[in-house]
């Protein structure tokens, strides 16, 4: 018990969407039985209020035809079997309406709370549940005690509301012996309808509270420890160390390719020690100079070294070097606002070459 409390206390993080989805796939969802009871009781109210009177009239018409013309009914076994078969089929037809309604409402009550859930694991038999000794510790726990108390409170509330609703009818029950059969049936029908309607209203309030409670406890149960969050992040996003190493390798490859492009440059513009931007310009094929390499600090020094090895002109222009480094990406043409400054540098380089 203490271990469970410590485990619950360590679960401080809200459950992720992945964990909620995984729990749903396993059939572990928040569902309120009181909400299901409310929906089914609503269907029962509809049946008692509308369908039972129709069924009563149908039974009356069905059996009256045999009572009023009983002398004309053949009594041989074949005709009697046919009559019983027709009665049974018609009886099933009229009962099919409420049965189908309750079946649909039962399924809808679950789908409305959780959506469609396909969990084959829930259909697999669990033989551990047949082991009485293994399941014995689960018979008495905080959740079972709370559910028992909650059930007793619900019974008290529903009973109290039902007595209040039926009180006017109970006081008139002494008049039943003096009433005709149809009046008695009508009296009982109204009383039962009012009783179910009152219970439906009471269960609606209970269902709203229970549904909110089930949602809360379900999310509370799915909470995660900080370690579980880290493990899930590794599974979904990848190990941060691995990702960092991959990013490092990609940067090294990109830097290597960039250094290979430095010898193609026509000029390197520098801020003596911090910035270096290598430009390539071909009047025949390019509309504007293109940045083929750029770097900061150590990389800038490396670009200068390669430029010196290949006799590429190096021009010191700190403002232009900083501006190009900040505003132009690799393999992109310089923006229009730097045309004039770069044109002066290119012109200077061309004069040197001549």
N, C-alpha and C positions, 0 to 999 in steps of 0.2 A: 504494500500500500504506500509506504514511504518512497519506494523507488519510483512508483508511478507518479506521485506528486512532484518529485524532483525532475522527472522526465518532462512533465507538463510545464514546470516552471522554466525549463531551459528553452521551451518553444516560444520565443518572443517575436518571431518574424511572421508577417502575414503570408498565407499560402499563395504560391504562384499560380498563374493560369494553367501551367503545365501540370502541376500537382492536382489541381481541381479537375482537369480533363482526364487525367489518369485515374483518379478516384471514380469518376463517372463511368469510365470504361469498365471498371471492376464492379459497378453496381452500387458503389458507396455514394449515395446522394442524400440530401436533406429532404425528408418527406414527412408530412404531418398526417397521422391517421385521423386526427380530428377534422382536418380539411376534407379528407375522403368521406368521413362520416357525414359531414355537412352536405356534400354534393349528393350522396346517396339518399339522405333524408329528404333533400329537396325533390328528388325523383319520387320518393315514396309519397310526399305530400301531393305531388301531381297525380299519382296513381289513385290515392284515396279520394282526392277532391273531384277528379274528372272521370277516371277510367272505371273505378268500382261502381258508380251509378250506372254507367253504360253496360258494364258486365251484369249488374243485377237485372236491368231491363232485358238484356239478351237472354239470360237464364229463364226469366219469367216467360218470355215469348217462346223459348225453345221447349220448355217442359209443358207449357199450357197446351200446345198442339197435340201432345200425346195424352194429356189428361182429358181434354174435351172430346177427343175422338178415340178413346181407348177401345171401344167396341169394334172399330174398324181396323185395328192393328192386327196383322197376322201373328199367330202365336207359334208357328212352326220354328224349328231351331235355326233354319237358314235365314229367315227374315229377322228373327231376334238378334242373331249375330251381326247382321247388316246394320240394324238400328243401333246396337251398342258401339259398333265401329264408327258410325257417323257421329254419334254423341261424343266419343272419345276424340275424334279428329277436330270437331268443332270446339270442344273444350280446350284442346291444345292451342288452337288458333287464337282463342280469346286470351289465354294465359301467356301466349308468346309475346304480346305487347309489353306487359310489365317486365317479363324476364329479359327481353331484348333491351328495354330501357335501362334496367339495372346493370346489365353487362356493359353497355356503352358508357354509362356514367362511371362505373368502376374503373374502366380503362382511362376515361377522360380525366378522372380525379388524379391519377398518377401523372399523366402526360402534362396536365396544366401546371403541375408543381415542378417537374424536373425536365420536361421535354422528353423526346423519344430517347430511351436508354436501351442499348443493346449490350447486354453483359452475359456472355455465355458461361463465365465462371460461376455466376450465381445459380445456374442450372445444374452444375456438377454436384453430385452428392458429397456431403461432408460427413464421413463416418465418425469423425472426432466428436460430433454433436451427440452421437449415440452413446458415448462413453460418459456414464453418469458421474463417475469420480472426477474425470477431467473437467466436466462442466459445473461441478458442485461449487467451486469458488465464485462462479458468475451468478449464482442464484442470489447471493447477498452482496450487494455493492452499492455505492452511493447512487448510481444511476437507477438501479432497480427500486431502491427505497424512494427516491424522488418521484419516479413514475407511479409507484403505488399511491403515494400521498396525492399526487396530481389526479389520479383516477378517482380516489375517494372524494376529492373536492368537486370534480366534475359531476359525479353521481348526486352529491348533495345539491349542487346548483340546479341541475336539470330537474331533480325531484321537486325542489322548492318552487321552481317556475311552473312546473306542470300542475302542482296542487293549486296554485293561485289561478291558473287558467281554467281549471275544471271546477273550481269552487261553485260558480253559478249553476253548472249542470248537476253537480252533486246534490245541491239543495232541491232541485226539481226531479230527482230520480224517484221520489216517492209517488209521483204521478204516473209512472210507467205502467203499473198494472191496469189502470183505467184507459190506457191508450190503445188504439188499433195497431195492428201489426206494422202497417206501412209507416205510421207515425212514430212507432218505436224505432224502426230502422232508420228513419230520417233523423231522429233525435241522436241515436248512436253515431250516425255518419257525421253530423255536425260536431259532436263532442270529440270524436277521434280526429277530425280534420283540424279543429282548433288546437287539440293537444299536440299534434305533429307540427303544426305551424309555430306554436310557441317553442317547442323543442328545437326546431330549425333556427329560430332567432337566437336562442341561447347558445346552440352549438356554433353558430356563425361567429359570435364574439369569442368563444373558446378557441375556434379554429384559427382566427386571425392571430391571437396571442401565441398559440402553439406553433403556427407556421413560422412566425418571427423567431421564436425560441429555437426551433429545430434548425433554422438557417444559421443562427448565431452559434449554437453548439457544434454544428457541422464544420463551420469555418474555424472554430476554436480547436476542434480535433485535428484539423488539417494543418494547423500552424507548424512552422518549421523552425529548427534550430539554425544558428548562424552557419554551422558546419554543413547542414543540409543545403542551405542556400548556395554556399560555395561549390558543393559537389554538383548541384544542378546547373550552376553557371558553367562549370567545366564541361558538363555533358552537352549543353545546348550551344554555348559560345566557344567552347574549346578551352584548354588549359592556358591561362594567361602567360605562363613562361614559354609555352610552345608558340603562342601567337606572337610574343615579343621576339622570339628567335626568328620566326618566319619574316616578321617585319624587318628585322635587322638584315637578314639575308637579301631581302628585296631591295633595301636601301643600298647595300653594298654593290649589288649587281647594277642598280641604276647609276650609282656613282662611277662604277667602272666603265659603263657605256658612255657616260658623260665625259670622262677623261679621255676616252678614245676619240671623242669628237673635237677636243681642243685643237689638235693639229690642223683641223679643217677651218679653224677660225681665221679671219682676216685681221682682227685686232682684239686686244684684251684691255678693257677699261677697268682701272683699279682705284681703290682708296688705299693708299700705299700698303697697309698690312691687313686690313679687315675684310675688304670686299674685292671680288674679282668677277667680271662678267665678260664672257667671250662672245664676240659677234661674228657672224658670217654674212657676207653680202655679195651677191652675183647680180650685176645690173641686167644681165640678159634673162634671168629666170625668176628673180625676186622683185616684189614690189617694195619691200622694205627689209632692212637687216633683221636677221633671226638670231635669238639667243641660243647658242649651242651648248653652253656650259656656264655655270655660275656657282659661287661658293662663298663661305664665310670662314674667316680665320685660317685654320689648318688647310681646309679645302682650297681656300683662296691662294694660299702659298703654293699648294700643289699645282694649281692651274698656271700660276706664274712660272713655276719651274718648267712645266711642259712647254709653255709658250716660248720661254728662252731657249730650250733645247731645239725647237723647230723654227727659231728666228722669226717668231710672230711679234709684231710691234706691240708694246705695252704702253698705254697712255694713262697717265694719272689725272683723274677727274673725279674727286670724291663725291660731289653732289650727284653727278650723273650715274656713277657706279652704284650709290645707295638707291637712287630712284629706280634704275633698271632692275636691281636685285629684288626690290620690294614689289614692283608692279608687273613684271614680265616673267612668265613661266618658261620652262625649257621648251625648245622647238617652237616657240611662238614669235611672231613678228613684233617689233617694238611698237608701242602706241603712237598715235599721231603727235601727241604733245611733246614727244622727245625727238621728233624728226630733225629739228634744226640743230640741236646739240650734237646728235649722232652724226649728222651730215658734216658738221665741222670736223669731227674726229676722223670720219672716213676720208674726207678731203685731205686732211693732214697726212693720213697713212698713204694715200695715193701719191702725194708729193714726195714722201720718203722713198717709195718704191721707184719713182721715176729717177 
